[in-house]
């Protein structure tokens, strides 16, 4: 009795794989052809001057936000480093490790902000100067 159940389930699994697997391959083959043909056409179209201006306007908003965050980070980093040194001196290694992770995260965020500001400066030419 158990053997027949196993063979029935195995047969159903094979039949389902053949039925849906073939349809899935046919659907995937048909779907991939049109999408690859349209993708390069949209990627090569140049931006209009109005689009460029609106993108630069949004980029200016981002630039001001980035510089504000960088200024906050510049004032917070010395405080964080002092807290880390105090925690290390007090032999509180777990706290010092957490503060160190936060310091590295802030420094990486500053570097990312500088990168974004550089890209805005290169494309728009009027990015807010970094701190």
DRENSE-257863 format. One record per residue (C-alpha): residue in one letter; x, y, z; residue number from 1. Coordinates in nm, 3 decimals, decimal comma. Each point is the difference from the previous one (the first is absolute). Layout:
<rs>
R   resn        c1        c2        c3   resi
R      a         X         Y         Z    NUM
...
</rs>
This chain:
<rs>
R   resn        c1        c2        c3   resi
R      x     0,000     0,000     0,000      1
R      x     0,278     0,246     0,092      2
R      x     0,192    -0,096    -0,314      3
R      x    -0,293     0,086    -0,225      4
R      x    -0,046     0,338     0,167      5
R      x     0,364     0,079    -0,057      6
R      x    -0,019    -0,095    -0,365      7
R      x    -0,319     0,201    -0,049      8
R      x     0,153     0,309     0,159      9
R      x     0,319    -0,046    -0,198     10
R      x    -0,200    -0,032    -0,321     11
R      x    -0,200     0,313     0,082     12
R      x     0,318     0,192     0,076     13
R      x     0,157    -0,102    -0,331     14
R      x    -0,315     0,086    -0,192     15
R      x    -0,027     0,340     0,169     16
R      x     0,366     0,077    -0,066     17
R      x    -0,038    -0,090    -0,365     18
R      x    -0,322     0,197    -0,038     19
R      x     0,094     0,317     0,186     20
R      x     0,372    -0,018    -0,073     21
R      x    -0,055     0,002    -0,375     22
R      x    -0,250     0,284     0,022     23
R      x     0,235     0,196     0,225     24
R      x     0,286    -0,036    -0,246     25
R      x    -0,217     0,098    -0,293     26
R      x    -0,133     0,301     0,191     27
R      x     0,348     0,106     0,107     28
R      x     0,138    -0,032    -0,352     29
R      x    -0,281     0,204    -0,147     30
R      x     0,015     0,267     0,272     31
R      x     0,376     0,058    -0,015     32
R      x     0,015     0,078    -0,371     33
R      x    -0,216     0,319    -0,006     34
R      x     0,140     0,145     0,323     35
R      x     0,361    -0,017    -0,119     36
R      x    -0,095     0,168    -0,324     37
R      x    -0,163     0,299     0,172     38
R      x     0,254     0,051     0,281     39
R      x     0,289     0,142    -0,207     40
R      x    -0,231     0,245    -0,179     41
R      x    -0,112     0,161     0,327     42
R      x     0,350     0,003     0,147     43
R      x     0,152     0,192    -0,292     44
R      x    -0,257     0,278    -0,022     45
R      x     0,155     0,328     0,120     46
R      x    -0,160     0,209     0,271     47
R      x    -0,179     0,313    -0,110     48
R      x     0,111     0,336     0,145     49
R      x    -0,316     0,019     0,209     50
R      x     0,067    -0,344     0,144     51
R      x     0,361     0,096     0,072     52
R      x    -0,112     0,318     0,177     53
R      x    -0,252    -0,183     0,216     54
R      x     0,256    -0,266     0,091     55
R      x     0,251     0,269     0,094     56
R      x    -0,262     0,176     0,211     57
R      x    -0,064    -0,320     0,192     58
R      x     0,373    -0,059     0,025     59
R      x     0,042     0,343     0,157     60
R      x    -0,251    -0,093     0,269     61
R      x     0,195    -0,320     0,065     62
R      x     0,325     0,196     0,010     63
R      x    -0,128     0,230     0,271     64
R      x    -0,121    -0,297     0,203     65
R      x     0,331    -0,178    -0,044     66
R      x     0,202     0,301     0,111     67
R      x    -0,226     0,046     0,303     68
R      x     0,054    -0,364     0,098     69
R      x     0,374     0,035    -0,051     70
R      x     0,009     0,302     0,229     71
R      x    -0,188    -0,194     0,268     72
R      x     0,239    -0,291    -0,041     73
R      x     0,300     0,232     0,024     74
R      x    -0,117     0,122     0,339     75
R      x    -0,103    -0,346     0,121     76
R      x     0,315    -0,192    -0,095     77
R      x     0,233     0,155     0,262     78
R      x    -0,260    -0,067     0,270     79
R      x    -0,039    -0,360    -0,115     80
R      x     0,375    -0,052    -0,007     81
R      x     0,030     0,138     0,352     82
R      x    -0,275    -0,235     0,120     83
R      x     0,179    -0,290    -0,166     84
R      x     0,329     0,091     0,170     85
R      x    -0,172     0,030     0,338     86
R      x    -0,173    -0,337    -0,044     87
R      x     0,330    -0,161    -0,096     88
R      x     0,173     0,156     0,301     89
R      x    -0,276    -0,131     0,227     90
R      x     0,046    -0,352    -0,149     91
R      x    -0,349     0,001    -0,149     92
R      x     0,098    -0,171    -0,323     93
R      x    -0,348    -0,084    -0,125     94
R      x    -0,110     0,362     0,027     95
R      x     0,324     0,118    -0,160     96
R      x    -0,049    -0,244    -0,289     97
R      x    -0,354     0,124    -0,059     98
R      x     0,115     0,361     0,001     99
R      x     0,284    -0,089    -0,237    100
R      x    -0,245    -0,163    -0,240    101
R      x    -0,214     0,311     0,011    102
R      x     0,305     0,219    -0,066    103
R      x     0,098    -0,205    -0,305    104
R      x    -0,360     0,014    -0,126    105
R      x    -0,004     0,380     0,032    106
R      x     0,335     0,030    -0,178    107
R      x    -0,122    -0,222    -0,284    108
R      x    -0,320     0,206    -0,024    109
R      x     0,211     0,314    -0,026    110
R      x     0,204    -0,159    -0,278    111
R      x    -0,317    -0,099    -0,185    112
R      x    -0,129     0,354     0,039    113
R      x     0,321     0,140    -0,145    114
R      x    -0,032    -0,240    -0,294    115
R      x    -0,359     0,105    -0,068    116
R      x     0,090     0,367     0,029    117
R      x     0,281    -0,055    -0,249    118
R      x    -0,238    -0,162    -0,246    119
R      x    -0,249     0,284     0,041    120
R      x     0,279     0,251    -0,055    121
R      x     0,112    -0,184    -0,314    122
R      x    -0,346    -0,026    -0,154    123
R      x    -0,164     0,324     0,112    124
R      x     0,297     0,218     0,082    125
R      x    -0,166     0,186     0,288    126
R      x     0,000    -0,244     0,290    127
R      x     0,011     0,144     0,346    128
R      x     0,363    -0,005     0,117    129
R      x     0,089    -0,275     0,241    130
R      x     0,104     0,077     0,356    131
</rs>
